[in-house]
Amino acid sequence: MEILRTVLTVLFVIDCIGLSVIILMQEGKSQGLGSIAGMADTYWGKNKGRSMEGALVRATKIMGVLFFVLALVLNLNF
């Protein structure tokens, strides 16, 4: 069981570092009030899921869920 805990801890540390890097790579959301109407009509606004920013948001969600699951599993006393 100690080997499993060590492997999960290493995965947890890698996930923490990766999550930090992905969050720092994302663009800021405070672009001003003028971008609210303008962004909705652009190509990138309609296809945000296919862009690099959409991939970063998706990766953030996946790594965030993995972070919480690993944190819960590592806190169990087995």
N, CA, C and O atoms as CSV, one atom per row, in Angstrom:
chain,resi,resn,atom,element,x,y,z
A,1,MET,N,N,0.812,-1.207,0.000
A,1,MET,CA,C,0.000,0.000,0.000
A,1,MET,C,C,0.853,1.267,0.000
A,1,MET,O,O,0.413,2.317,-0.470
A,2,GLU,N,N,2.051,1.167,0.519
A,2,GLU,CA,C,2.937,2.325,0.550
A,2,GLU,C,C,3.379,2.710,-0.861
A,2,GLU,O,O,3.586,3.889,-1.147
A,3,ILE,N,N,3.522,1.727,-1.733
A,3,ILE,CA,C,3.904,2.008,-3.128
A,3,ILE,C,C,2.781,2.762,-3.834
A,3,ILE,O,O,3.039,3.703,-4.585
A,4,LEU,N,N,1.541,2.352,-3.596
A,4,LEU,CA,C,0.384,3.030,-4.194
A,4,LEU,C,C,0.303,4.470,-3.718
A,4,LEU,O,O,0.046,5.376,-4.511
A,5,ARG,N,N,0.519,4.684,-2.440
A,5,ARG,CA,C,0.479,6.041,-1.901
A,5,ARG,C,C,1.588,6.903,-2.521
A,5,ARG,O,O,1.369,8.078,-2.817
A,6,THR,N,N,2.753,6.330,-2.712
A,6,THR,CA,C,3.862,7.067,-3.320
A,6,THR,C,C,3.551,7.423,-4.766
A,6,THR,O,O,3.809,8.546,-5.199
A,7,VAL,N,N,3.003,6.478,-5.513
A,7,VAL,CA,C,2.644,6.735,-6.919
A,7,VAL,C,C,1.568,7.815,-7.004
A,7,VAL,O,O,1.653,8.708,-7.847
A,8,LEU,N,N,0.562,7.739,-6.142
A,8,LEU,CA,C,-0.503,8.751,-6.147
A,8,LEU,C,C,0.025,10.120,-5.738
A,8,LEU,O,O,-0.430,11.139,-6.256
A,9,THR,N,N,0.972,10.151,-4.822
A,9,THR,CA,C,1.566,11.423,-4.417
A,9,THR,C,C,2.354,12.049,-5.558
A,9,THR,O,O,2.289,13.260,-5.768
A,10,VAL,N,N,3.097,11.231,-6.296
A,10,VAL,CA,C,3.841,11.746,-7.447
A,10,VAL,C,C,2.873,12.276,-8.513
A,10,VAL,O,O,3.108,13.339,-9.087
A,11,LEU,N,N,1.796,11.547,-8.775
A,11,LEU,CA,C,0.784,12.016,-9.732
A,11,LEU,C,C,0.143,13.321,-9.262
A,11,LEU,O,O,-0.153,14.200,-10.071
A,12,PHE,N,N,-0.068,13.440,-7.961
A,12,PHE,CA,C,-0.661,14.640,-7.384
A,12,PHE,C,C,0.263,15.844,-7.582
A,12,PHE,O,O,-0.200,16.927,-7.941
A,13,VAL,N,N,1.539,15.664,-7.354
A,13,VAL,CA,C,2.501,16.756,-7.531
A,13,VAL,C,C,2.584,17.167,-9.001
A,13,VAL,O,O,2.624,18.357,-9.312
A,14,ILE,N,N,2.611,16.192,-9.900
A,14,ILE,CA,C,2.645,16.491,-11.335
A,14,ILE,C,C,1.382,17.239,-11.754
A,14,ILE,O,O,1.447,18.173,-12.553
A,15,ASP,N,N,0.229,16.826,-11.213
A,15,ASP,CA,C,-1.035,17.493,-11.521
A,15,ASP,C,C,-1.032,18.923,-10.998
A,15,ASP,O,O,-1.518,19.828,-11.676
A,16,CYS,N,N,-0.497,19.139,-9.810
A,16,CYS,CA,C,-0.424,20.494,-9.250
A,16,CYS,C,C,0.429,21.409,-10.117
A,16,CYS,O,O,0.042,22.546,-10.387
A,17,ILE,N,N,1.573,20.926,-10.549
A,17,ILE,CA,C,2.463,21.733,-11.389
A,17,ILE,C,C,1.811,21.998,-12.744
A,17,ILE,O,O,1.837,23.126,-13.238
A,18,GLY,N,N,1.228,20.966,-13.341
A,18,GLY,CA,C,0.566,21.131,-14.638
A,18,GLY,C,C,-0.613,22.072,-14.571
A,18,GLY,O,O,-0.820,22.876,-15.480
A,19,LEU,N,N,-1.395,21.980,-13.497
A,19,LEU,CA,C,-2.552,22.860,-13.328
A,19,LEU,C,C,-2.100,24.311,-13.189
A,19,LEU,O,O,-2.724,25.211,-13.751
A,20,SER,N,N,-1.035,24.539,-12.457
A,20,SER,CA,C,-0.504,25.898,-12.305
A,20,SER,C,C,-0.039,26.462,-13.638
A,20,SER,O,O,-0.296,27.626,-13.947
A,21,VAL,N,N,0.645,25.643,-14.429
A,21,VAL,CA,C,1.141,26.097,-15.735
A,21,VAL,C,C,-0.012,26.410,-16.672
A,21,VAL,O,O,0.012,27.428,-17.364
A,22,ILE,N,N,-1.018,25.551,-16.703
A,22,ILE,CA,C,-2.153,25.767,-17.605
A,22,ILE,C,C,-2.936,27.014,-17.219
A,22,ILE,O,O,-3.384,27.757,-18.092
A,23,ILE,N,N,-3.105,27.249,-15.933
A,23,ILE,CA,C,-3.824,28.448,-15.486
A,23,ILE,C,C,-3.049,29.705,-15.876
A,23,ILE,O,O,-3.643,30.693,-16.306
A,24,LEU,N,N,-1.736,29.669,-15.729
A,24,LEU,CA,C,-0.932,30.841,-16.081
A,24,LEU,C,C,-0.882,31.082,-17.593
A,24,LEU,O,O,-0.637,32.210,-18.021
A,25,MET,N,N,-1.105,30.062,-18.398
A,25,MET,CA,C,-1.091,30.218,-19.854
A,25,MET,C,C,-2.356,30.861,-20.396
A,25,MET,O,O,-2.355,31.363,-21.520
A,26,GLN,N,N,-3.438,30.857,-19.620
A,26,GLN,CA,C,-4.708,31.382,-20.105
A,26,GLN,C,C,-4.691,32.902,-20.147
A,26,GLN,O,O,-3.975,33.556,-19.389
A,27,GLU,N,N,-5.499,33.448,-21.054
A,27,GLU,CA,C,-5.621,34.901,-21.182
A,27,GLU,C,C,-6.524,35.438,-20.090
A,27,GLU,O,O,-7.362,34.718,-19.547
A,28,GLY,N,N,-6.345,36.710,-19.777
A,28,GLY,CA,C,-7.201,37.357,-18.798
A,28,GLY,C,C,-8.598,37.577,-19.349
A,28,GLY,O,O,-8.772,37.755,-20.554
A,29,LYS,N,N,-9.586,37.566,-18.479
A,29,LYS,CA,C,-10.970,37.745,-18.919
A,29,LYS,C,C,-11.424,39.195,-18.824
A,29,LYS,O,O,-12.527,39.511,-19.272
A,30,SER,N,N,-10.628,40.078,-18.265
A,30,SER,CA,C,-11.028,41.478,-18.092
A,30,SER,C,C,-10.518,42.314,-19.257
A,30,SER,O,O,-9.500,42.996,-19.142
A,31,GLN,N,N,-11.219,42.259,-20.365
A,31,GLN,CA,C,-10.833,43.007,-21.547
A,31,GLN,C,C,-11.685,44.254,-21.720
A,31,GLN,O,O,-11.612,44.911,-22.758
A,32,GLY,N,N,-12.469,44.581,-20.747
A,32,GLY,CA,C,-13.283,45.783,-20.808
A,32,GLY,C,C,-14.690,45.507,-21.304
A,32,GLY,O,O,-14.983,44.423,-21.810
A,33,LEU,N,N,-15.554,46.496,-21.155
A,33,LEU,CA,C,-16.947,46.328,-21.550
A,33,LEU,C,C,-17.137,46.331,-23.061
A,33,LEU,O,O,-18.136,45.803,-23.549
A,34,GLY,N,N,-16.220,46.901,-23.805
A,34,GLY,CA,C,-16.339,46.941,-25.260
A,34,GLY,C,C,-16.215,45.579,-25.902
A,34,GLY,O,O,-16.686,45.379,-27.022
A,35,SER,N,N,-15.598,44.650,-25.226
A,35,SER,CA,C,-15.400,43.333,-25.825
A,35,SER,C,C,-16.617,42.430,-25.662
A,35,SER,O,O,-16.663,41.354,-26.259
A,36,ILE,N,N,-17.596,42.840,-24.872
A,36,ILE,CA,C,-18.775,41.987,-24.654
A,36,ILE,C,C,-19.557,41.828,-25.953
A,36,ILE,O,O,-19.879,40.705,-26.342
A,37,ALA,N,N,-19.860,42.904,-26.614
A,37,ALA,CA,C,-20.635,42.820,-27.853
A,37,ALA,C,C,-19.749,42.439,-29.032
A,37,ALA,O,O,-20.199,41.730,-29.933
A,38,GLY,N,N,-18.530,42.883,-29.042
A,38,GLY,CA,C,-17.648,42.628,-30.169
A,38,GLY,C,C,-17.198,41.181,-30.248
A,38,GLY,O,O,-17.021,40.656,-31.348
A,39,MET,N,N,-17.013,40.537,-29.142
A,39,MET,CA,C,-16.501,39.164,-29.147
A,39,MET,C,C,-17.558,38.172,-29.616
A,39,MET,O,O,-17.218,37.118,-30.155
A,40,ALA,N,N,-18.818,38.489,-29.422
A,40,ALA,CA,C,-19.877,37.554,-29.789
A,40,ALA,C,C,-19.996,37.385,-31.303
A,40,ALA,O,O,-20.478,36.352,-31.768
A,41,ASP,N,N,-19.572,38.369,-32.069
A,41,ASP,CA,C,-19.740,38.323,-33.515
A,41,ASP,C,C,-18.518,37.816,-34.262
A,41,ASP,O,O,-18.585,37.631,-35.477
A,42,THR,N,N,-17.426,37.591,-33.593
A,42,THR,CA,C,-16.207,37.179,-34.278
A,42,THR,C,C,-16.171,35.674,-34.464
A,42,THR,O,O,-16.922,34.922,-33.843
A,43,TYR,N,N,-15.271,35.266,-35.342
A,43,TYR,CA,C,-15.095,33.831,-35.596
A,43,TYR,C,C,-14.613,33.115,-34.354
A,43,TYR,O,O,-15.090,32.022,-34.048
A,44,TRP,N,N,-13.677,33.706,-33.631
A,44,TRP,CA,C,-13.115,33.044,-32.446
A,44,TRP,C,C,-14.135,32.986,-31.316
A,44,TRP,O,O,-14.073,32.081,-30.483
A,45,GLY,N,N,-15.060,33.916,-31.270
A,45,GLY,CA,C,-16.100,33.875,-30.249
A,45,GLY,C,C,-17.060,32.722,-30.478
A,45,GLY,O,O,-17.542,32.113,-29.523
A,46,LYS,N,N,-17.341,32.418,-31.740
A,46,LYS,CA,C,-18.254,31.327,-32.063
A,46,LYS,C,C,-17.589,29.963,-31.945
A,46,LYS,O,O,-18.253,28.984,-31.602
A,47,ASN,N,N,-16.303,29.880,-32.220
A,47,ASN,CA,C,-15.585,28.607,-32.216
A,47,ASN,C,C,-14.554,28.552,-31.098
A,47,ASN,O,O,-13.434,28.085,-31.306
A,48,LYS,N,N,-14.920,29.018,-29.934
A,48,LYS,CA,C,-13.980,29.076,-28.817
A,48,LYS,C,C,-13.553,27.680,-28.375
A,48,LYS,O,O,-12.425,27.508,-27.912
A,49,GLY,N,N,-14.413,26.691,-28.502
A,49,GLY,CA,C,-14.072,25.337,-28.096
A,49,GLY,C,C,-13.000,24.697,-28.941
A,49,GLY,O,O,-12.323,23.776,-28.484
A,50,ARG,N,N,-12.828,25.164,-30.172
A,50,ARG,CA,C,-11.833,24.589,-31.078
A,50,ARG,C,C,-10.507,25.335,-31.037
A,50,ARG,O,O,-9.529,24.889,-31.637
A,51,SER,N,N,-10.462,26.456,-30.343
A,51,SER,CA,C,-9.243,27.257,-30.316
A,51,SER,C,C,-8.319,26.781,-29.200
A,51,SER,O,O,-8.661,25.889,-28.424
A,52,MET,N,N,-7.157,27.388,-29.138
A,52,MET,CA,C,-6.190,27.065,-28.088
A,52,MET,C,C,-6.750,27.425,-26.712
A,52,MET,O,O,-6.540,26.699,-25.741
A,53,GLU,N,N,-7.455,28.535,-26.637
A,53,GLU,CA,C,-8.044,28.954,-25.358
A,53,GLU,C,C,-9.092,27.945,-24.899
A,53,GLU,O,O,-9.182,27.646,-23.708
A,54,GLY,N,N,-9.879,27.423,-25.826
A,54,GLY,CA,C,-10.867,26.405,-25.478
A,54,GLY,C,C,-10.215,25.131,-24.979
A,54,GLY,O,O,-10.716,24.489,-24.055
A,55,ALA,N,N,-9.104,24.765,-25.587
A,55,ALA,CA,C,-8.373,23.572,-25.138
A,55,ALA,C,C,-7.792,23.777,-23.745
A,55,ALA,O,O,-7.778,22.852,-22.933
A,56,LEU,N,N,-7.313,24.984,-23.468
A,56,LEU,CA,C,-6.779,25.266,-22.135
A,56,LEU,C,C,-7.876,25.231,-21.072
A,56,LEU,O,O,-7.650,24.750,-19.962
A,57,VAL,N,N,-9.051,25.736,-21.405
A,57,VAL,CA,C,-10.166,25.701,-20.456
A,57,VAL,C,C,-10.579,24.255,-20.183
A,57,VAL,O,O,-10.828,23.886,-19.036
A,58,ARG,N,N,-10.651,23.449,-21.222
A,58,ARG,CA,C,-11.011,22.038,-21.070
A,58,ARG,C,C,-9.961,21.296,-20.229
A,58,ARG,O,O,-10.310,20.506,-19.352
A,59,ALA,N,N,-8.689,21.552,-20.499
A,59,ALA,CA,C,-7.615,20.913,-19.739
A,59,ALA,C,C,-7.639,21.349,-18.282
A,59,ALA,O,O,-7.340,20.551,-17.394
A,60,THR,N,N,-7.991,22.602,-18.025
A,60,THR,CA,C,-8.090,23.090,-16.657
A,60,THR,C,C,-9.192,22.358,-15.897
A,60,THR,O,O,-9.016,21.997,-14.734
A,61,LYS,N,N,-10.315,22.142,-16.550
A,61,LYS,CA,C,-11.420,21.427,-15.901
A,61,LYS,C,C,-11.027,19.991,-15.578
A,61,LYS,O,O,-11.293,19.502,-14.480
A,62,ILE,N,N,-10.400,19.324,-16.526
A,62,ILE,CA,C,-10.005,17.927,-16.322
A,62,ILE,C,C,-8.968,17.813,-15.212
A,62,ILE,O,O,-9.074,16.951,-14.339
A,63,MET,N,N,-7.968,18.684,-15.249
A,63,MET,CA,C,-6.919,18.616,-14.234
A,63,MET,C,C,-7.426,19.061,-12.869
A,63,MET,O,O,-6.919,18.604,-11.845
A,64,GLY,N,N,-8.419,19.947,-12.839
A,64,GLY,CA,C,-9.030,20.345,-11.569
A,64,GLY,C,C,-9.782,19.194,-10.922
A,64,GLY,O,O,-9.680,18.978,-9.715
A,65,VAL,N,N,-10.532,18.459,-11.722
A,65,VAL,CA,C,-11.249,17.283,-11.201
A,65,VAL,C,C,-10.254,16.230,-10.717
A,65,VAL,O,O,-10.441,15.635,-9.656
A,66,LEU,N,N,-9.200,16.004,-11.493
A,66,LEU,CA,C,-8.159,15.054,-11.095
A,66,LEU,C,C,-7.491,15.488,-9.794
A,66,LEU,O,O,-7.170,14.648,-8.953
A,67,PHE,N,N,-7.282,16.781,-9.622
A,67,PHE,CA,C,-6.699,17.319,-8.401
A,67,PHE,C,C,-7.560,16.971,-7.188
A,67,PHE,O,O,-7.046,16.495,-6.177
A,68,PHE,N,N,-8.865,17.208,-7.288
A,68,PHE,CA,C,-9.756,16.933,-6.165
A,68,PHE,C,C,-9.867,15.444,-5.873
A,68,PHE,O,O,-9.894,15.040,-4.711
A,69,VAL,N,N,-9.931,14.632,-6.909
A,69,VAL,CA,C,-10.023,13.178,-6.706
A,69,VAL,C,C,-8.756,12.648,-6.033
A,69,VAL,O,O,-8.828,11.862,-5.089
A,70,LEU,N,N,-7.601,13.085,-6.526
A,70,LEU,CA,C,-6.341,12.628,-5.907
A,70,LEU,C,C,-6.215,13.144,-4.476
A,70,LEU,O,O,-5.717,12.428,-3.608
A,71,ALA,N,N,-6.653,14.358,-4.219
A,71,ALA,CA,C,-6.604,14.895,-2.858
A,71,ALA,C,C,-7.489,14.085,-1.915
A,71,ALA,O,O,-7.102,13.811,-0.779
A,72,LEU,N,N,-8.669,13.705,-2.382
A,72,LEU,CA,C,-9.566,12.890,-1.547
A,72,LEU,C,C,-9.000,11.501,-1.296
A,72,LEU,O,O,-9.058,10.996,-0.174
A,73,VAL,N,N,-8.455,10.886,-2.329
A,73,VAL,CA,C,-7.907,9.542,-2.183
A,73,VAL,C,C,-6.681,9.540,-1.267
A,73,VAL,O,O,-6.507,8.622,-0.465
A,74,LEU,N,N,-5.838,10.556,-1.385
A,74,LEU,CA,C,-4.648,10.610,-0.559
A,74,LEU,C,C,-4.959,10.890,0.913
A,74,LEU,O,O,-4.147,10.585,1.787
A,75,ASN,N,N,-6.134,11.471,1.190
A,75,ASN,CA,C,-6.511,11.747,2.578
A,75,ASN,C,C,-7.203,10.582,3.256
A,75,ASN,O,O,-7.464,10.631,4.458
A,76,LEU,N,N,-7.504,9.536,2.505
A,76,LEU,CA,C,-8.080,8.346,3.124
A,76,LEU,C,C,-7.019,7.624,3.922
A,76,LEU,O,O,-5.854,7.604,3.524
A,77,ASN,N,N,-7.391,7.041,5.022
A,77,ASN,CA,C,-6.444,6.293,5.842
A,77,ASN,C,C,-6.541,4.806,5.506
A,77,ASN,O,O,-7.324,4.072,6.109
A,78,PHE,N,N,-5.747,4.380,4.548
A,78,PHE,CA,C,-5.741,2.955,4.198
A,78,PHE,C,C,-4.381,2.371,4.360
A,78,PHE,O,O,-4.187,1.181,4.110
